[in-house]
Amino acid sequence: MSLNRLARAAAGLVLSTAPALAQDAAPNLLSADDSEAILAIARTYGKASLTEQSNGNPQITGRMQGFLYQIYFLNCDDEGANCEDLNFYLGFLDVKPTLEVINDWNYSKRFSRAYLDSDKDACVEMDLDLAVPVSAEYMESVFDLWSLVVVQFAEHVGYE
């Protein structure tokens, strides 16, 4: 990750931990209720659309680096609003690495977790807690990280 990205991530973290100060310093704070703004950021990385999950919560489906992924909005109220978390998800159908390959990913990577689903397909996820709003710049740094995870995971599990 470049120093510029790290600086943006650190600035976003500082802003997200001091909401009152952050509103004065950066009025463009995002929560999980800002699904359209999050979608706009997703679209800077490739095609993306906003839909609903079966429970009524928002969901973004997008393409990044040629890979199809989803972002699930979680811990929402009964109307699918006031969500508190985002779950970034990528699964490869018919890519069935060994458990050792998955364990190696989890041992060597910090910000994501990999597993084999019930069909033994390779999956990777990354979470973002949005109980406290974050800056748009921080959200962009999360997408930068997700982009890196997507590419590295595909290579790690031998996706062709």
Disulfide bonds with the S-S distance in Angstrom:
Cys76-Cys83 1.99
